[in-house]
Amino acid sequence: MNWDSLFAARTKHMKRSTVREILKLTARPEVISFAGGLPAPELFPMERIQQATDTVLSERGREVMQYSTSEGMPELRGLIAKRLSSGKFQVNADNILITSGSQQALDMIARVLLDEHDQVAVENPTYVGMLTSWKPFDLQFSAVPTDANGMCVDDLEILLNNAPHKVMYSVPTFQNPQGTTLSRERRQKLAEILVNHNLPFVEDDPYSALRYSGDSVPSILQFEADLRGSTTPEGCVMYCGTFSKTLTPGLRIGWVAAAFPVIDKLVQVKQATDLHTSTLTQFITYEVARDEAFLDGHIAMLRDVYRQRRDLMLQTIEEHFPHEVTWTRPEGGLFLMVTMPPHLDATEILKQALAQDVAFVPGDGFYIGDTGRNTFRLNYSNARPEMIVEGIRRLGVVLKANV
């Protein structure tokens, strides 16, 4: 049977993830990989998760093996709502939907908000996982430029004044792939633009707990509520979060925080997709995370380790990369982005790097339009210090041979 002739038309927009395909190439143990957006497995709280699993199975075994509510475990939703609340700004459990990782949240948001050919604004570059999920809708993506302070929101306003857009997507804090953070001033201006244009906004925030330097800034969710004079998230921001970077990605626990009508519609999609997120992993996550002293202490430990690895990578880049190459200097998160001279192609450089047993992700897949070919993303959280030093040294040799 010729299956290719039978697939739905939208599948022509479906491609295998560039990042995931490159990770296959790095499976050899001798390869030093800066490619994946992976937390460090040696830092997973295995003992605490084991204890939580034993407790959950012994005390609520049959309950956690049963079907559950589509919205998610009430206690876990309440815990997330509490952690998102700050001062007068209060999130209610009814504003939370538990998802199978925040990637599922992005996919479901597209299903409830987007029709084919809709106009969508995104920062450029942007998260490739969102593009993979949303491109099958055959959307019109409008690229908003970025710089060291995140998205250039003045350009967004010009864009919206010229044409209406259905939704905007952004990773404002420690952005993937660049590691940059939207400044406080730009967040305020962005909130004003969202309210003035009544524009739905997806705030993807997997990394904000992992800050290593600089001052923390409130979420766009909170900025937008403050601007409306509201103390609850009933506006146009849909906030996506996850435990994947602070506990472990294997639990697959993410969430959406949004106005109740959005949550209600997403629940309908959830019921049609997988009924509910794993009951067992929700209970395990709650059992671990409800001990706030443990969770906050664990996150503090992650910050210390990742701060050291970020600093080491930046220092080693400074020592080994040619002066024609530039890079971002993130205040947190998992990534930084390297920009080479315009005549270089990161895909070709990757081939040479793999020959030296070191890997990264070329940047062009993160960009809207035919640009970004001279950029690549580096992850510093997953490699141990000695591997960072050696891997960056090898990359420096490759780059110096090409510039």
C-alpha positions in Angstrom: 0.0 0.0 0.0 1.2 3.5 -0.9 0.8 5.1 2.5 2.3 8.4 1.4 -0.7 9.0 -0.9 -3.1 8.5 2.0 -1.7 10.8 4.7 -3.6 14.0 5.5 -2.4 17.1 3.7 -1.3 18.7 7.0 1.4 16.0 7.4 3.5 17.7 4.7 4.3 20.3 7.4 5.4 17.6 9.8 9.1 17.1 10.1 11.2 15.1 12.5 12.7 17.3 15.2 16.2 18.5 14.2 17.3 18.4 17.8 16.0 14.8 18.3 17.7 13.6 15.1 21.0 15.1 16.2 20.7 13.4 19.5 20.7 10.1 17.7 24.1 11.0 16.3 25.4 11.7 19.8 24.5 8.3 21.2 28.1 7.1 20.9 29.7 7.4 24.4 32.8 9.1 23.1 30.8 12.1 21.8 30.7 15.2 24.0 27.2 16.5 23.3 26.0 20.1 23.9 23.0 19.4 21.7 20.1 18.4 23.9 18.2 20.6 26.3 18.8 18.0 29.0 19.1 18.5 32.7 21.9 16.7 34.4 20.8 13.1 35.2 23.2 12.8 38.1 21.3 15.6 39.8 17.9 13.9 39.6 16.5 13.5 43.2 16.3 9.7 42.8 16.2 8.9 46.6 13.4 11.3 47.2 11.4 10.1 44.2 11.9 6.5 45.3 10.6 7.5 48.8 7.6 9.3 47.3 6.8 6.4 45.0 6.8 3.9 47.9 4.6 6.3 50.0 2.1 6.8 47.2 1.9 3.1 46.3 1.6 2.0 50.0 -0.9 4.6 51.0 -3.0 5.2 47.9 -2.0 2.4 45.6 -5.3 1.5 44.0 -6.3 5.1 43.6 -3.1 6.0 41.7 -3.6 3.1 39.4 -7.1 4.3 38.4 -8.4 6.7 35.8 -8.4 10.3 37.1 -9.9 13.7 36.4 -8.9 15.4 33.1 -8.1 18.7 34.9 -5.4 16.9 37.1 -4.9 16.1 40.7 -6.6 18.8 42.8 -3.8 19.0 45.4 -1.1 19.3 42.7 -3.0 22.0 40.9 -3.4 23.9 44.2 0.4 23.5 44.9 1.2 24.9 41.4 -1.3 27.8 41.9 0.3 28.7 45.2 3.8 28.8 43.7 2.6 31.0 40.9 0.9 33.4 43.3 2.8 36.5 44.5 1.5 39.2 46.8 -1.9 40.4 45.6 -1.6 38.3 42.5 -3.3 35.0 43.3 -3.7 32.0 41.1 -6.6 29.6 41.8 -6.4 25.8 41.2 -9.3 26.3 38.8 -6.9 28.2 36.6 -4.5 25.2 36.3 -4.6 22.2 34.0 -2.1 19.5 34.4 -0.5 18.3 31.1 1.9 15.6 30.0 4.8 17.9 29.9 4.5 21.6 28.7 5.0 20.4 25.1 1.5 18.9 25.3 0.2 22.2 26.6 1.6 24.0 23.5 0.0 21.5 21.2 -3.4 21.7 22.9 -3.4 25.5 22.9 -2.9 25.4 19.1 -5.8 23.1 18.7 -8.2 25.3 20.6 -7.0 28.7 19.2 -5.7 28.3 15.7 -7.3 27.7 12.3 -5.4 27.1 9.1 -3.5 30.1 7.7 -3.9 32.2 10.9 -1.3 34.9 11.5 0.9 34.1 14.5 3.6 36.3 15.9 6.8 34.7 17.3 10.1 36.0 18.5 12.9 35.2 16.1 14.6 32.8 16.7 12.0 30.8 18.7 11.5 27.4 20.3 11.7 24.7 17.7 9.3 22.4 19.6 6.6 24.9 19.2 7.3 25.2 15.5 7.1 21.4 15.1 3.7 21.4 16.9 2.1 24.4 15.2 3.4 24.2 11.6 0.9 21.5 10.5 -1.8 24.2 10.9 -0.2 25.9 7.9 0.1 29.1 9.8 1.6 32.5 8.7 4.4 33.2 11.1 5.4 36.8 11.7 9.0 37.1 13.0 9.7 39.7 15.7 13.4 40.5 16.0 15.4 39.9 19.2 18.5 41.3 20.8 20.4 40.9 24.1 17.4 42.1 26.0 14.9 39.7 24.4 12.2 40.4 22.0 12.1 43.9 20.4 8.6 44.8 21.5 8.5 48.0 19.5 8.8 45.9 16.4 5.9 43.8 17.7 3.7 46.9 18.0 4.5 48.0 14.4 3.6 44.4 13.3 0.3 44.4 15.0 -0.6 47.9 13.8 -0.1 46.7 10.2 -2.1 43.4 10.5 -4.2 41.6 13.1 -2.7 38.4 14.6 -4.5 35.5 16.2 -1.9 34.8 18.9 1.6 35.4 20.0 4.1 32.9 21.4 7.3 33.6 23.3 9.8 32.3 25.8 10.5 35.5 27.7 12.9 34.1 30.4 16.2 32.4 29.5 14.9 31.9 26.0 15.4 28.7 24.1 17.7 28.8 22.0 19.4 32.1 22.9 19.3 32.1 26.7 18.3 35.8 26.6 15.7 37.3 29.0 13.1 40.0 28.2 13.9 43.1 30.3 11.5 44.4 32.9 10.9 47.6 30.8 10.0 45.5 27.7 7.8 43.2 29.8 5.8 46.2 30.9 5.5 47.5 27.3 4.6 44.0 26.1 1.8 43.8 28.6 0.4 47.1 27.4 0.5 45.9 23.8 -1.3 42.7 24.7 -4.1 44.5 26.5 -4.4 47.2 23.8 -4.6 44.7 21.0 -6.6 42.1 23.0 -3.9 39.6 21.8 -3.8 36.1 23.3 -0.2 35.4 24.4 1.4 32.1 25.2 4.1 32.5 27.8 6.3 29.4 27.7 8.3 29.3 31.0 10.3 26.1 31.6 13.4 27.8 32.9 12.7 30.8 35.2 13.4 28.8 38.4 17.0 28.3 37.2 18.4 31.8 37.6 22.1 32.1 38.3 22.7 35.9 38.2 20.9 39.2 37.7 17.6 40.2 39.2 14.5 38.1 38.8 11.5 39.6 37.0 7.8 38.9 37.2 6.1 36.8 34.6 4.2 38.3 31.7 1.2 36.7 33.3 1.6 38.9 36.3 2.5 42.0 34.4 -0.6 41.7 32.3 -2.8 41.1 35.3 -1.3 44.1 37.2 -1.9 46.3 34.1 -5.6 45.3 34.0 -5.8 46.1 37.8 -6.6 42.4 38.4 -5.4 40.1 41.1 -6.2 36.9 39.1 -5.0 35.4 35.7 -8.2 36.1 33.8 -6.7 38.1 30.9 -5.1 37.1 27.6 -1.9 35.3 28.9 -1.7 31.5 28.8 1.3 30.5 31.0 2.9 27.1 30.4 5.2 25.6 33.0 6.8 22.3 33.9 8.6 20.2 36.5 10.9 18.7 33.8 13.8 21.1 34.5 13.5 21.2 38.3 12.6 17.6 39.2 12.9 15.2 36.2 11.6 15.2 32.6 10.7 11.5 33.0 7.7 12.3 35.2 6.2 14.3 32.3 4.3 16.8 34.5 3.6 20.2 33.0 0.7 22.7 33.3 -1.2 25.6 31.8 -2.3 28.6 33.9 -4.9 30.7 32.2 -8.4 32.2 32.4 -11.0 29.6 33.3 -12.7 29.7 29.8 -9.4 28.7 28.3 -8.8 25.9 30.8 -12.3 24.6 30.2 -11.8 24.4 26.5 -8.3 22.8 27.0 -9.9 20.2 29.2 -12.2 19.2 26.3 -9.1 18.7 24.1 -7.3 16.8 27.0 -10.3 14.4 27.2 -10.0 13.7 23.4 -6.2 13.4 23.5 -5.2 11.2 26.5 -8.1 11.5 29.0 -5.7 12.8 31.7 -2.0 13.0 32.6 -0.6 9.9 34.3 -2.3 9.5 37.7 0.8 7.8 39.2 3.3 10.5 38.2 1.0 13.3 39.3 0.8 11.7 42.8 4.6 11.1 42.9 5.3 14.7 41.8 2.9 16.1 44.4 4.4 13.9 47.2 7.9 15.3 46.3 6.9 18.9 45.6 4.6 19.4 48.6 7.7 19.4 50.8 8.6 23.0 49.8 11.8 23.0 51.9 13.0 20.0 49.9 11.9 21.4 46.5 13.4 24.9 47.1 16.6 23.3 48.4 16.8 21.0 45.4 16.3 24.0 43.0 19.0 25.9 44.9 21.4 23.0 44.4 20.6 22.9 40.7 21.3 26.6 40.4 24.7 26.2 42.1 25.8 23.4 39.8 24.4 24.9 36.6 25.9 28.3 37.4 29.3 26.7 37.7 28.8 25.0 34.3 27.5 28.1 32.6 30.5 30.1 33.9 32.9 27.4 32.9 31.5 27.2 29.4 31.6 31.0 29.0 35.2 31.2 30.3 36.3 28.3 28.0 34.6 29.9 25.0 36.5 33.1 25.7 39.7 31.2 25.7 39.3 29.0 22.7 36.8 30.6 20.2 38.1 32.9 17.5 37.4 36.6 17.9 35.2 36.6 14.8 32.6 34.6 16.7 30.2 36.0 19.3 27.8 34.4 21.8 25.1 35.2 24.3 25.7 35.4 28.0 22.5 34.0 29.8 21.6 34.8 33.3 20.0 31.4 33.7 18.4 28.5 31.9 20.2 25.8 29.9 21.4 27.4 26.7 23.5 30.0 25.0 23.7 30.8 21.3 26.8 31.3 19.1 26.9 33.4 16.0 29.6 32.8 13.4 30.6 35.1 10.5 27.9 35.1 7.8 29.7 33.0 5.3 29.8 30.0 7.7 27.0 27.3 7.8 26.5 25.6 11.2 25.3 22.4 9.5 28.7 22.1 7.8 30.5 23.0 10.9 28.6 20.3 12.8 29.9 17.6 10.4 33.4 18.7 11.2 32.6 18.9 14.9 31.2 15.4 14.9 34.4 14.1 13.3 36.0 15.5 16.5 33.4 13.8 18.7 31.6 16.9 19.8 28.0 18.0 18.9 25.7 21.0 19.0 22.4 22.1 17.4 22.5 24.3 14.3 20.4 27.4 14.7 18.6 27.6 11.4 15.8 25.4 12.6 14.9 27.9 15.3 14.4 30.8 12.8 11.5 32.0 10.8 12.7 32.7 7.3 15.9 31.8 5.6 18.3 33.0 8.2 20.3 31.8 11.2 22.5 29.4 9.2 25.6 30.9 10.9 24.3 30.2 14.4 24.2 27.2 16.7 22.9 26.4 20.2 25.0 25.1 23.1 23.6 23.4 26.2 25.8 23.6 29.4 23.6 21.8 31.9 24.1 18.2 30.8 27.9 17.9 30.5 30.2 17.5 33.4 32.9 20.2 33.8 35.8 18.3 32.3 33.6 17.5 29.3 32.7 21.2 28.9 36.4 22.2 28.8 37.4 19.5 26.3 34.3 19.9 24.1 34.7 23.6 23.8 38.4 23.2 23.1 37.6 20.9 20.2 34.9 23.3 18.9 37.4 26.1 19.1 39.8 24.2 16.9 37.1 23.5 14.3 35.9 27.2 14.3 39.5 28.5 13.9 40.0 26.3 10.9 37.0 27.9 9.2 36.8 31.6 10.0 
